[in-house]
Amino acid sequence: MIARFGDSEEKLNFVDYLLCMVRLKAVSKTFFALSDDGKGVYINQEKFMALMV
């Protein structure tokens, strides 16, 4: 995540850190919403593409 949200020197400023944490929380919520057992997510290609776009 540092590579995506950090600068060219791989450093995060405060705003970038907050954006990273918001994104991480959203990904975590999505995982648990899609997981039946909390151990994995099993989706088809159509659902995967909808999540990525």
MDAnalysis code that builds the backbone (N, CA, C; Angstrom):
import MDAnalysis as mda
import numpy as np

u = mda.Universe.empty(159, n_residues=53, atom_resindex=np.repeat(np.arange(53), 3), trajectory=True)
u.add_TopologyAttr("name", ["N", "CA", "C"] * 53)
u.add_TopologyAttr("resid", np.arange(1, 54))
u.add_TopologyAttr("resname", ["MET", "ILE", "ALA", "ARG", "PHE", "GLY", "ASP", "SER", "GLU", "GLU", "LYS", "LEU", "ASN", "PHE", "VAL", "ASP", "TYR", "LEU", "LEU", "CYS", "MET", "VAL", "ARG", "LEU", "LYS", "ALA", "VAL", "SER", "LYS", "THR", "PHE", "PHE", "ALA", "LEU", "SER", "ASP", "ASP", "GLY", "LYS", "GLY", "VAL", "TYR", "ILE", "ASN", "GLN", "GLU", "LYS", "PHE", "MET", "ALA", "LEU", "MET", "VAL"])
u.atoms.positions = np.array([
    [0.811, -1.183, 0.000],
    [0.000, 0.000, 0.000],
    [0.861, 1.256, 0.000],
    [2.056, 1.143, 0.532],
    [2.962, 2.296, 0.514],
    [3.271, 2.689, -0.929],
    [3.459, 1.693, -1.795],
    [3.768, 1.982, -3.190],
    [2.630, 2.738, -3.868],
    [1.408, 2.439, -3.488],
    [0.261, 3.107, -4.112],
    [-0.001, 4.488, -3.525],
    [0.070, 4.622, -2.218],
    [-0.309, 5.872, -1.569],
    [0.870, 6.770, -1.221],
    [2.068, 6.236, -1.266],
    [3.243, 7.024, -0.918],
    [3.775, 7.837, -2.089],
    [4.781, 8.628, -1.805],
    [5.403, 9.422, -2.863],
    [6.540, 8.626, -3.507],
    [7.349, 9.287, -4.316],
    [8.416, 8.590, -5.037],
    [9.495, 8.039, -4.107],
    [9.575, 8.574, -2.900],
    [10.540, 8.084, -1.907],
    [9.920, 7.071, -0.948],
    [8.711, 6.609, -1.289],
    [7.958, 5.647, -0.474],
    [7.693, 6.169, 0.937],
    [7.332, 7.429, 1.025],
    [6.956, 8.046, 2.292],
    [5.508, 8.489, 2.215],
    [4.821, 8.417, 3.340],
    [3.427, 8.839, 3.419],
    [3.320, 10.128, 4.203],
    [2.565, 11.091, 3.657],
    [2.230, 12.239, 4.488],
    [0.937, 11.904, 5.215],
    [0.465, 12.783, 6.047],
    [-0.698, 12.484, 6.885],
    [-1.952, 12.231, 6.057],
    [-2.185, 13.036, 5.045],
    [-3.377, 12.867, 4.206],
    [-3.322, 11.528, 3.472],
    [-2.179, 11.180, 2.924],
    [-2.031, 9.896, 2.246],
    [-2.238, 8.735, 3.214],
    [-1.762, 8.893, 4.445],
    [-1.966, 7.871, 5.468],
    [-3.453, 7.680, 5.741],
    [-4.180, 8.777, 5.886],
    [-5.622, 8.685, 6.136],
    [-6.337, 8.008, 4.971],
    [-5.987, 8.367, 3.742],
    [-6.593, 7.731, 2.577],
    [-6.303, 6.229, 2.542],
    [-5.109, 5.864, 2.922],
    [-4.728, 4.456, 2.982],
    [-5.568, 3.705, 4.019],
    [-5.769, 4.303, 5.175],
    [-6.553, 3.667, 6.233],
    [-8.028, 3.544, 5.840],
    [-8.565, 4.545, 5.168],
    [-9.954, 4.490, 4.703],
    [-10.111, 3.364, 3.693],
    [-9.157, 3.267, 2.788],
    [-9.200, 2.202, 1.781],
    [-9.094, 0.824, 2.436],
    [-8.201, 0.688, 3.395],
    [-8.035, -0.583, 4.102],
    [-9.311, -0.982, 4.834],
    [-9.971, -0.022, 5.465],
    [-11.231, -0.305, 6.164],
    [-12.306, -0.750, 5.175],
    [-12.380, -0.094, 4.031],
    [-13.370, -0.454, 3.014],
    [-13.126, -1.861, 2.475],
    [-11.866, -2.201, 2.238],
    [-11.528, -3.539, 1.745],
    [-11.887, -4.594, 2.789],
    [-11.615, -4.290, 4.047],
    [-11.936, -5.227, 5.122],
    [-13.442, -5.446, 5.237],
    [-14.212, -4.373, 5.165],
    [-15.670, -4.491, 5.233],
    [-16.205, -5.312, 4.067],
    [-15.666, -5.083, 2.878],
    [-16.098, -5.825, 1.699],
    [-15.780, -7.302, 1.844],
    [-14.593, -7.621, 2.343],
    [-14.210, -9.018, 2.547],
    [-15.202, -9.721, 3.469],
    [-15.486, -9.119, 4.620],
    [-16.378, -9.777, 5.569],
    [-17.823, -9.811, 5.083],
    [-18.215, -8.852, 4.249],
    [-19.557, -8.881, 3.671],
    [-19.702, -10.024, 2.664],
    [-18.624, -10.352, 1.957],
    [-18.667, -11.404, 0.946],
    [-18.306, -12.781, 1.491],
    [-17.717, -12.828, 2.663],
    [-17.261, -14.101, 3.232],
    [-18.367, -14.771, 4.035],
    [-18.571, -16.041, 3.772],
    [-19.560, -16.800, 4.538],
    [-19.006, -17.269, 5.876],
    [-17.717, -17.592, 5.902],
    [-17.126, -18.170, 7.103],
    [-16.001, -17.326, 7.702],
    [-15.703, -16.176, 7.100],
    [-14.625, -15.324, 7.605],
    [-13.240, -15.804, 7.232],
    [-13.165, -16.875, 6.446],
    [-11.869, -17.436, 6.064],
    [-11.510, -17.186, 4.615],
    [-12.498, -16.895, 3.792],
    [-12.219, -16.685, 2.380],
    [-13.423, -16.130, 1.653],
    [-13.171, -15.648, 0.463],
    [-14.224, -15.116, -0.385],
    [-14.239, -15.928, -1.671],
    [-15.393, -16.407, -2.017],
    [-15.536, -17.230, -3.208],
    [-16.531, -16.548, -4.126],
    [-16.021, -15.933, -5.200],
    [-16.874, -15.206, -6.129],
    [-16.538, -15.613, -7.553],
    [-17.498, -15.391, -8.443],
    [-17.259, -15.699, -9.850],
    [-16.620, -14.496, -10.539],
    [-16.270, -14.676, -11.810],
    [-15.574, -13.624, -12.550],
    [-16.435, -12.372, -12.686],
    [-17.725, -12.539, -12.895],
    [-18.611, -11.375, -13.053],
    [-18.638, -10.515, -11.787],
    [-18.735, -11.144, -10.635],
    [-18.745, -10.410, -9.360],
    [-17.386, -9.734, -9.126],
    [-16.307, -10.442, -9.464],
    [-14.970, -9.878, -9.314],
    [-14.818, -8.616, -10.157],
    [-15.249, -8.684, -11.398],
    [-15.134, -7.532, -12.297],
    [-15.979, -6.369, -11.791],
    [-17.154, -6.647, -11.247],
    [-17.999, -5.582, -10.707],
    [-17.344, -4.899, -9.509],
    [-16.653, -5.669, -8.687],
    [-15.967, -5.097, -7.532],
    [-14.756, -4.250, -7.937],
    [-14.075, -4.660, -8.999],
    [-12.867, -3.963, -9.415],
    [-13.170, -2.672, -10.171],
    [-14.321, -2.562, -10.768],
    [-14.661, -1.358, -11.548],
    [-15.368, -0.398, -10.702],
])
